[in-house]
Amino acid sequence: MGQIIMHIDVNSAFLSWTAAYEKQMGIERDIRTLAAVIGGNEQSRHGIVLAKSNSAKKFKIQTGMSLMEARQLCPNLLVLPPNYSVYVRASKALREYLKKYTPDVEVFSIDECFLRFTDISREQAVKLAYKLKEGVREKFGYTVNVGISENKLLAKQAGDLEKPDKCHTMFIEEIGEKLWPLPVEELFMIGRRTKPKLNRWGIYTIGELANADYKLISTMLKSHGRLIYNYAWGRDVSVFKEKDPIKSVGNSSTLKFDVEDRETAHLVLLSLTEMTAWRLREASMNCRVVSISIKDKDFGFKIKQRKLMYFTDCTRDIYMNACSLFDELWDKTPIRALGVHVSDLEFSKVKQINIFQDKLSLKNEILDKAVDKIRSKYGETSVIRGVFANSDLKPILGGYPDDEYPGMSSIL
């Protein structure tokens, strides 16, 4: 009996969540059975594959591939745009369901999380993992992989062994059989830049890394080398975090054309603010610092922020300050990307009336909440501002950035 960690990973999350959402909306098809991908606009700079079906995979379509290239491999490919508000709601619903099994749930990314169990045997853990996996399928209509071990690293590696819809264990005594034969690039934290270096030293499997000269790995790859060497031995001493405090909320977007005028830039800022403020209200947070970022066509980057005299979650307040900051910061160079972020956050279920806010702001807060309810029920574009009706801009830009989630670490 002791600590058990489970890693939960939604199979082809964006595709699975879109399929489940379509079923709820009464759409007959199941995109998981078709040659389908989730991706951006094929005409824009965001035109890449974010998720793919098994049928699309048979055409050698890969995640991260451009939609143009994917279309060449499969001319009849079904391409659906991402719907981040659906993904955020689906992710939250899954986490709430998992809390039925344990209150200790740590988010790793929008489609992955860790569960911690204490005083449970390995046999009980395996039975529970299968029960949990089937429960997700029955309740939500999609599948997950479950990895089981005594630490987060090995639980994640176990969950990646075979997909989809599988449960696997990887305990310390199993790494020789299950972890070491794998290609070295399948070890967590080994990417495209590290793999060639290891290959040059004759290291092609995780087992070869584990049995390599520690001093060589440490000297050549520094702290990263020491990290992956310990990972190859299944050593992970990262602390289980139930929930990290949110320090900031925001969105940025690379644009499909260079923005050269103030009016269009303000529209983009409004689109970004719509999502930023919505997410702020979903978290029952108020902000007191607004910041904007500008990346120009030459990839120069600037950022400017302002501290408000009051806390707010009002879209109008955040937008007006974002525009003011933009006007102060922009030097007329064509813009490649824009961002809106808010920070200095406070949690508050009940909004405090502030003497510095005008009556229009207070009215807009009521309007914001009404619009949030409609968008949550019918989709993020069910209500849009009239200024976007005849524009070529999305009325709501942004999603749920992965970098807001905690990761794993190793103390050597």
C-alpha positions in Angstrom: 0.0 0.0 0.0 1.3 3.5 -0.8 1.0 6.4 -3.2 -0.3 5.7 -6.7 -0.2 8.3 -9.5 -2.4 8.0 -12.6 -1.9 10.0 -15.7 -5.1 10.7 -17.7 -4.7 11.6 -21.4 -7.7 12.3 -23.7 -7.2 10.5 -27.0 -7.0 13.0 -29.9 -8.6 15.5 -27.5 -9.7 18.3 -29.9 -11.1 15.7 -32.3 -12.8 13.7 -29.6 -14.3 16.8 -27.9 -15.5 18.1 -31.2 -17.1 14.7 -32.0 -18.8 14.6 -28.6 -20.1 18.2 -29.1 -21.5 17.5 -32.5 -23.4 14.5 -31.1 -24.9 16.7 -28.4 -25.9 19.2 -31.1 -27.7 16.4 -33.0 -25.2 16.0 -35.9 -25.3 12.4 -37.1 -21.7 12.0 -38.3 -18.8 10.9 -36.1 -15.7 12.6 -37.4 -13.5 10.1 -35.5 -14.6 7.5 -38.2 -13.8 9.9 -41.1 -10.6 11.2 -42.6 -10.8 14.4 -40.5 -8.5 16.9 -38.8 -8.9 19.9 -36.5 -7.0 22.8 -37.8 -7.0 26.5 -38.5 -8.0 28.5 -41.6 -6.2 27.0 -44.6 -5.6 30.5 -46.0 -4.0 31.8 -42.8 -0.7 31.4 -41.1 -2.5 29.2 -38.5 -3.2 26.5 -41.1 -1.8 23.5 -39.3 -3.2 20.1 -38.1 -3.9 20.3 -34.4 -5.5 16.8 -34.1 -6.2 14.0 -36.5 -8.5 10.9 -36.8 -7.2 7.4 -37.2 -8.5 7.4 -40.7 -6.5 10.6 -41.4 -3.4 9.0 -39.9 -3.6 6.2 -42.5 -2.9 8.9 -45.1 0.3 9.7 -43.2 -1.1 13.0 -41.9 0.7 14.2 -38.8 0.0 16.7 -36.1 1.8 20.0 -36.8 1.6 19.4 -40.6 0.3 22.3 -42.7 -3.3 21.9 -43.9 -2.1 22.4 -47.5 0.3 19.4 -47.1 -2.4 17.4 -45.4 -4.9 18.2 -48.2 -2.3 16.9 -50.8 -2.1 13.6 -48.9 -5.9 13.3 -48.7 -7.9 15.5 -51.1 -11.2 14.7 -49.5 -9.9 15.5 -46.0 -12.6 17.0 -43.7 -11.1 20.1 -41.9 -12.9 21.6 -38.9 -11.8 24.8 -37.2 -10.8 24.6 -33.5 -13.5 25.6 -30.9 -11.5 26.5 -27.8 -14.5 27.4 -25.7 -15.8 23.8 -26.2 -12.4 22.4 -25.3 -12.1 24.4 -22.1 -15.6 23.3 -21.0 -14.9 19.7 -21.8 -11.6 19.8 -19.9 -13.3 21.3 -16.9 -16.1 18.7 -17.0 -13.6 15.9 -17.2 -11.6 17.2 -14.2 -14.8 17.6 -12.1 -15.8 14.0 -13.0 -12.3 12.7 -12.0 -12.7 14.3 -8.6 -15.3 11.6 -7.8 -12.4 9.2 -7.6 -9.9 11.4 -5.7 -9.8 15.1 -4.7 -6.1 15.2 -5.7 -6.2 16.2 -9.3 -3.3 18.1 -10.9 -3.7 19.7 -14.4 -0.8 19.1 -16.7 -2.3 20.4 -20.0 -5.8 21.0 -21.3 -6.1 17.3 -22.2 -3.9 15.7 -19.5 -4.0 15.5 -15.8 -2.6 13.5 -12.9 -4.5 11.8 -10.1 -3.0 10.9 -6.7 -4.3 8.0 -4.5 -2.9 7.0 -1.1 -3.3 3.8 0.8 -4.3 1.8 -2.3 -2.7 -1.4 -3.6 -1.4 -1.8 -7.2 -4.1 -4.4 -7.9 -6.8 -2.0 -6.7 -5.3 0.8 -8.7 -5.4 -1.2 -12.0 -9.1 -2.1 -11.4 -9.9 1.5 -10.6 -8.1 2.7 -13.7 -10.3 0.5 -15.9 -13.4 1.6 -14.1 -12.5 5.2 -14.5 -11.7 4.8 -18.2 -15.0 3.1 -18.9 -16.8 5.7 -16.9 -15.4 8.5 -19.0 -16.5 6.7 -22.2 -20.0 6.2 -20.9 -20.5 9.7 -19.5 -18.7 11.8 -22.2 -18.6 9.6 -25.3 -14.8 9.7 -25.8 -11.8 7.6 -24.7 -8.8 8.2 -22.5 -5.5 6.5 -21.8 -4.6 5.8 -18.2 -1.0 5.4 -17.0 -0.3 4.0 -13.5 2.8 4.2 -11.5 4.3 5.6 -8.2 5.4 8.9 -9.7 4.2 11.3 -12.4 7.0 10.7 -14.9 6.4 6.9 -15.1 2.7 7.3 -15.0 2.9 9.6 -18.1 5.3 7.2 -19.9 2.9 4.3 -19.1 0.0 6.2 -20.6 1.9 6.8 -23.8 2.8 3.1 -24.3 -0.1 2.2 -26.6 -3.1 4.2 -27.7 -6.1 4.7 -27.8 -8.3 3.6 -25.0 -5.7 1.7 -22.9 -4.5 1.3 -19.3 -0.9 0.5 -18.6 1.4 0.3 -15.6 5.0 1.2 -15.4 6.5 0.7 -11.9 10.2 1.1 -11.2 10.8 -2.7 -11.5 9.1 -2.6 -14.9 11.3 0.0 -16.6 13.8 -2.5 -17.9 11.1 -4.3 -19.8 8.7 -1.5 -20.7 10.8 1.8 -20.8 14.3 0.9 -21.8 13.6 -0.7 -25.2 11.8 2.5 -26.4 13.5 4.9 -28.8 15.3 7.6 -26.8 13.1 10.4 -28.2 10.1 8.8 -26.5 11.4 9.8 -23.1 9.7 12.9 -21.6 11.8 16.0 -22.1 13.9 14.7 -25.1 13.1 16.7 -28.1 14.3 17.2 -31.7 17.4 19.1 -30.6 18.5 16.5 -28.0 17.9 13.3 -30.0 20.6 13.9 -32.7 23.2 14.7 -30.0 22.4 11.5 -28.2 22.5 9.5 -31.4 25.9 10.9 -32.2 27.1 9.3 -29.0 25.6 6.0 -29.9 22.5 6.4 -27.7 19.4 5.3 -29.5 17.2 3.8 -26.8 16.2 4.9 -23.3 18.1 1.9 -21.9 21.3 3.0 -23.6 20.8 6.5 -22.1 20.3 4.9 -18.6 23.5 2.9 -18.9 25.6 5.6 -20.5 28.5 7.5 -18.8 26.7 9.9 -16.4 29.7 12.2 -16.4 29.6 12.5 -20.2 25.9 13.2 -20.3 26.3 15.7 -17.5 29.3 17.5 -19.1 27.8 17.6 -22.6 24.2 18.4 -21.8 24.6 20.2 -18.4 21.5 20.2 -16.2 19.2 18.9 -19.0 21.5 15.9 -19.3 21.3 15.2 -15.6 17.5 15.5 -15.8 17.0 13.1 -18.7 19.5 10.6 -17.3 17.5 10.4 -14.1 14.3 10.2 -16.1 15.7 7.2 -17.9 16.0 5.5 -14.5 12.4 6.5 -13.6 13.5 9.0 -11.0 11.0 11.8 -10.6 10.7 13.7 -7.3 8.4 16.5 -8.5 5.8 17.7 -6.0 2.2 16.9 -6.6 0.3 20.2 -7.1 -3.4 20.1 -6.7 -3.8 23.6 -8.1 -1.4 26.4 -8.9 -2.7 29.9 -8.3 -3.5 31.8 -11.5 -1.1 34.7 -11.9 -2.3 36.0 -15.3 -4.8 35.5 -18.0 -4.4 36.4 -21.6 -4.3 35.7 -25.3 -2.1 36.6 -28.2 -2.5 35.8 -31.9 -0.3 35.8 -35.0 -2.4 37.5 -37.7 -3.1 36.2 -41.2 -2.1 39.6 -42.7 0.1 42.4 -41.4 -1.9 45.2 -39.7 -1.0 48.7 -40.8 -3.8 50.8 -39.4 -5.0 51.8 -35.9 -8.6 50.9 -36.5 -7.9 47.3 -37.5 -5.4 46.9 -34.6 -8.1 48.0 -32.2 -10.5 45.4 -33.7 -7.9 42.7 -33.1 -7.5 43.9 -29.5 -11.2 43.8 -29.0 -11.3 40.2 -30.3 -8.5 39.2 -28.0 -10.1 41.0 -25.0 -13.4 39.2 -25.6 -11.7 35.8 -24.8 -9.4 37.2 -22.1 -12.2 38.8 -20.1 -14.5 35.7 -20.6 -11.8 33.5 -19.2 -11.2 35.9 -16.3 -14.9 35.8 -15.4 -15.1 32.0 -15.8 -12.3 31.8 -13.1 -14.3 34.3 -10.9 -11.3 36.6 -11.0 -10.8 40.4 -11.3 -7.7 42.1 -12.6 -6.0 45.4 -11.8 -3.2 45.3 -14.4 -3.7 45.3 -18.2 -0.9 44.8 -20.7 -0.6 44.5 -24.4 2.2 43.2 -26.6 3.1 44.0 -30.2 5.3 41.9 -32.6 6.0 43.7 -35.8 6.7 42.4 -39.3 10.5 42.3 -38.5 9.8 40.3 -35.4 10.6 43.2 -33.1 8.7 42.8 -29.8 7.3 45.4 -27.4 5.1 45.3 -24.3 3.4 47.9 -22.1 1.2 47.6 -19.1 -0.9 49.8 -16.9 -2.2 49.5 -13.3 -5.8 50.4 -12.9 -7.4 52.2 -9.9 -9.8 49.4 -9.3 -10.2 45.6 -9.9 -12.4 44.7 -12.9 -13.5 41.8 -15.1 -15.4 44.0 -17.5 -14.6 43.5 -21.2 -15.1 47.2 -22.0 -12.7 48.4 -19.2 -10.0 46.0 -20.3 -10.5 46.9 -24.0 -10.4 50.6 -23.5 -7.1 50.4 -21.5 -5.6 48.0 -24.1 -6.4 50.4 -26.9 -4.9 53.3 -24.9 -1.7 51.3 -24.3 -1.5 50.4 -27.9 -1.8 54.0 -29.1 1.1 54.9 -26.7 3.3 52.0 -27.8 2.8 51.6 -31.6 5.4 53.2 -33.9 3.4 52.6 -37.1 5.5 49.5 -38.1 3.2 46.9 -39.7 2.1 44.4 -37.1 2.5 40.6 -37.2 1.0 39.7 -33.8 -0.9 41.2 -30.9 -1.5 40.1 -27.4 -3.7 41.2 -24.4 -3.0 40.0 -20.9 -4.3 40.9 -17.4 -2.6 40.3 -14.1 -2.6 41.3 -10.4 -5.6 39.1 -10.0 -8.0 38.7 -7.0 -10.5 35.9 -6.6 -14.0 37.3 -5.9 -17.4 35.6 -6.2 -19.1 38.9 -5.2 -18.1 42.0 -7.1 -17.3 45.0 -5.0 -18.7 48.4 -6.1 -15.8 50.9 -6.7 -16.1 54.6 -6.8 -13.6 54.9 -9.6 -15.9 53.0 -12.1 -18.4 54.8 -14.2 -22.1 53.8 -14.5 -21.5 52.5 -18.0 -18.8 50.0 -16.8 -21.3 48.7 -14.2 -23.9 48.2 -16.8 -21.5 46.5 -19.1 -20.5 44.0 -16.3 -24.2 42.9 -16.2 -24.2 42.7 -20.0 -21.0 40.6 -20.0 -22.4 38.0 -17.7 -25.6 37.7 -19.9 -23.5 37.2 -23.0 -21.3 34.7 -21.2 -24.3 32.5 -20.4 -25.4 32.5 -24.0 -22.0 31.7 -25.4 -21.4 28.9 -22.9 -24.7 27.3 -24.0 -24.7 27.9 -27.7 -21.0 28.5 -28.6 -18.6 31.4 -28.6 -19.9 33.0 -31.8 -23.6 32.8 -30.9 -23.3 36.4 -29.9 -20.8 38.7 -31.6 -20.3 42.5 -31.8 -21.6 44.3 -34.8 -18.2 45.7 -35.7 -17.1 42.3 -36.8 -20.1 41.6 -39.1 -18.4 42.9 -42.2 -14.8 42.4 -41.2 -12.4 39.7 -42.1 -11.5 39.2 -38.4 -12.6 36.5 -36.0 -14.9 38.1 -33.3 -13.1 36.1 -30.6 -9.4 35.3 -30.8 -7.4 33.1 -28.5 -7.8 29.9 -26.5 -6.3 28.1 -23.5 -2.5 28.4 -23.5 -0.7 25.3 -22.4 2.0 27.4 -20.5 -0.5 28.1 -17.8 -0.2 24.6 -16.5 2.5 23.2 -14.1 4.9 20.6 -15.4 7.1 17.9 -13.9 10.6 18.4 -12.5 13.5 16.4 -11.0 15.6 17.4 -8.0 18.9 15.6 -8.5 
